[in-house]
Amino acid sequence: MAGGSDKQSEQSTRSSNFTRRDVLKTAAAASAAIAFSSNFAHAQGTDKLRVGVVGCGGRGSGAAMDCVTAANNVQIVALGDMFKERIDGIKQHLAKAADKVAVTDDKCFVGFNAYKKVIDSGVDLVILATPPGFRPTHIRAAAEAGKHVFAEKPVAVDSTGVRSVIESAEIFKQKNLGFVAGTQRRHQGGYVETIKRIQDGAIGDVVAAQCYWNQGGLWMHPRQSEWSDMEWQLRNWLYFTWLSGDHIVEQHVHQLDVMNWVMGATPTSAYGMGGRQVRTDPAYGHIFDHFAIEYVYPNGARVASQCRQQDGTESRVAERVVGTKGWSNCADTIRGETSYKHKPSEAALGPYVQEHKDLIDSIRAGKPLNECKQVAESTLTAIMGRMSAYTGKEVTWEQALNAKQDLTPKTMELGPIAVPPVPVPGKDAIV
């Protein structure tokens, strides 16, 4: 289930989370030596790093190929997905790297519990690329099993899931495990160098910013007569909030992560709007097709955020930060009293490969990267924007973090599951 904990009052949530953290810290401390010993086996890069993939669709296939491309002595050994044809598809995709794939039939797992079987199949590193609604549960299982993780973004779809992932971040830390998220800009040379210069004062104090992911529509699979409600939703997971978080969370989290990175903080509040103008057919579930959110950060800076998925519209995927001494696009350019233009080296890897290289290198160095809490906070930034648009109300960071919202279905089976109504601002409340 997506959330990983029961619905409860804010006070009892805080109390139970505190107790759970204490237990986790005690258990983690007891096993720290064992966990570090296991990780250290890869410190010199002499042992093969065995990788399992959970979620074998397009992103999982891409992440698997990026992983084996990123470093030597890395091998895909286990696969898991809800549907067998996805496993067959990723096998074909990985055929071009056959020398780095050793997946036998008994290491291919299908169904809701496939993630457990992949994690228990003798792997060292797990790639998590299912629809985001499952991510908190999968992250927790991998952490408790002592596995390193590459997790696609976002890492949750609701407040309960975010709290679970923040708790898991502590397990990764205590067990000296690596965790890198699919927010690849954090591993892209132009962004890394430009944002470092911004934080060093190249544009003065940041006073405002804008970020966008505006584009056309995405894929949709028409419903087949033999599909149950659950299968239809799983195969069209983009359009159901319990699976994707809505596109502000699933996609626009990239730009919001950049904003948090530049600011060195999370926003204190979000106020915005959105709606469903173009994708009104029930085939597109119940999510919105556009959002516009204003975020306020602790230093008083305001970020104007837009995201849209509507065919026939002008695309814009970008970030822009304004300071007292200039401005920057965050990706490679600074203009102001000091100007800068990043020039990538010819040897530079693409960010989708670099993020895997950075994770693997850190594991083999015995100093695993841990981006778990960082990406959980960026995910919550997107969720609070969605909450504001859905309700028509300002939402604070504390409200979003402590909300009892848990979108996980009560049962996980290929059967009936209702589609919630499209949210109506002014009528839907923050829970």
Secondary structure by P-SEA (a helix, b strand, c coil): cccccccccaaaaaaaaaaaaaaaaaaaaaaaaaaaaaaaccccccbbbbbbbccccaaaaaaaaaaaaacccccccbbbcccaaaaaaaaaaaccccccccccccccccccaaaaaaaaccccbbbbbccccaaaaaaaaaaaacccccccccccccaaaaaaaaaaaaaaaaabbbbbccccccccaaaaaaaaaaaaccccccccbbbbbcccbbbbbcccccccaaaaaaaacccccccccccccccaaaaaaaaaaaaccccccccccccccccccccccccccbbbbbbbccccbbbbbbbbbcccbbbbbbbbbbcccccccccccccccbbbbbbbccccccaaaaaaaaaaaaaaacbbbbaaaaaaaaaaaaaaaaaaaaccccccaaaaaacccccccccccccbbbbcccccccccccc
